Amino acid sequence: MLKDVAPVFARDAVEEHFRSKADTYLNVGHVLAGAKRAALAQAEILMAQARLMDESEWRSDPQPICDEHGLRILSCDDCCSLIHHQAGHMRDDERHSWAMAHVYQAKESW
């Protein structure tokens, strides 16, 4: 039943079980469920790391400044949210053009 479970996740599941339910008998179902949680946690960590690496590619220097708040765009949560909600469905270049027209200060003032 455990042949498809990676040993590292099985070990994590057993350790988690004995930390949280030391008085409960360990069975295969506990290991399967715990291994699934460990695998999902690992996948979330890897996805978060991938997002951080991708973010470095789209940062520009100098960053645009939002017209409403006078902040660098990556520091302005309100304007980032506005761009996402209004133009999130657009391709990157279309989204940037929309933001230049509706959110950013004139480029000369950056």
C-alpha positions as CSV (number, residue, x, y, z in Angstrom):
1,M,0.0,0.0,0.0
2,L,3.0,2.3,0.5
3,K,4.9,1.5,-2.6
4,D,4.0,4.9,-4.3
5,V,4.9,6.9,-1.2
6,A,8.3,8.6,-1.2
7,P,10.3,7.4,1.8
8,V,11.0,11.0,2.9
9,F,7.3,11.8,3.1
10,A,6.5,8.5,4.8
11,R,9.1,9.3,7.5
12,D,7.7,12.8,7.9
13,A,4.2,11.3,8.3
14,V,5.4,8.9,11.0
15,E,7.2,11.7,12.9
16,E,4.1,13.9,12.7
17,H,1.9,11.1,13.9
18,F,4.0,10.5,17.0
19,R,4.3,14.2,17.7
20,S,0.6,14.9,17.6
21,K,-1.0,11.5,18.5
22,A,1.6,9.5,20.5
23,D,-1.1,7.5,22.2
24,T,-2.9,6.4,19.0
25,Y,-1.8,3.3,17.2
26,L,0.0,4.1,13.9
27,N,-1.6,2.4,10.8
28,V,-1.1,2.6,7.1
29,G,-3.9,5.2,6.7
30,H,-2.1,7.6,9.0
31,V,1.1,7.2,7.0
32,L,-0.8,7.7,3.7
33,A,-2.6,10.8,4.9
34,G,0.5,12.3,6.6
35,A,2.6,11.6,3.5
36,K,0.1,13.4,1.3
37,R,0.2,16.4,3.6
38,A,4.0,16.4,3.6
39,A,4.1,16.2,-0.2
40,L,1.6,19.1,-0.5
41,A,3.6,21.2,1.9
42,Q,6.8,20.5,-0.1
43,A,5.0,21.5,-3.3
44,E,3.8,24.7,-1.8
45,I,7.3,25.6,-0.7
46,L,8.7,24.9,-4.2
47,M,6.0,27.0,-5.8
48,A,6.7,29.9,-3.5
49,Q,10.4,29.7,-4.3
50,A,9.6,29.6,-8.0
51,R,7.4,32.7,-7.7
52,L,10.3,34.6,-6.0
53,M,12.7,33.7,-8.8
54,D,10.2,34.7,-11.5
55,E,9.5,38.0,-9.7
56,S,13.2,39.0,-10.1
57,E,12.8,38.9,-13.9
58,W,9.9,41.4,-14.1
59,R,11.3,44.1,-11.8
60,S,12.5,47.1,-13.6
61,D,14.8,49.8,-12.5
62,P,13.7,52.5,-12.1
63,Q,10.3,51.2,-11.1
64,P,7.3,53.2,-12.2
65,I,5.7,55.5,-9.6
66,C,2.0,55.4,-9.0
67,D,0.3,58.7,-9.7
68,E,-2.2,58.5,-6.8
69,H,0.2,57.7,-3.9
70,G,3.6,58.7,-5.2
71,L,5.1,55.3,-4.3
72,R,7.2,52.9,-6.4
73,I,4.7,50.6,-7.9
74,L,6.0,47.4,-6.2
75,S,5.6,49.1,-2.8
76,C,2.0,50.3,-3.5
77,D,-0.4,47.4,-2.6
78,D,-3.4,49.5,-3.6
79,C,-2.2,50.2,-7.1
80,C,-0.9,46.7,-7.6
81,S,-4.3,45.4,-6.6
82,L,-6.0,47.8,-9.0
83,I,-3.7,46.7,-11.9
84,H,-4.4,43.1,-11.1
85,H,-8.2,43.5,-10.9
86,Q,-8.6,45.8,-13.9
87,A,-5.9,44.4,-16.2
88,G,-4.9,41.0,-14.8
89,H,-6.5,39.2,-17.7
90,M,-4.4,41.1,-20.3
91,R,-1.1,40.0,-21.8
92,D,2.0,41.5,-20.1
93,D,2.6,44.2,-22.7
94,E,-1.1,45.2,-22.7
95,R,-1.3,45.3,-18.9
96,H,1.8,47.5,-18.8
97,S,0.3,49.9,-21.4
98,W,-3.0,50.0,-19.4
99,A,-1.0,50.8,-16.2
100,M,1.0,53.5,-18.0
101,A,-2.3,55.1,-19.0
102,H,-4.2,54.7,-15.8
103,V,-1.9,54.2,-12.8
104,Y,1.7,55.3,-13.4
105,Q,3.1,58.9,-13.3
106,A,4.5,60.2,-16.5
107,K,7.8,58.4,-17.1
108,E,9.8,61.6,-17.1
109,S,9.1,62.0,-13.3
110,W,10.5,58.6,-12.3
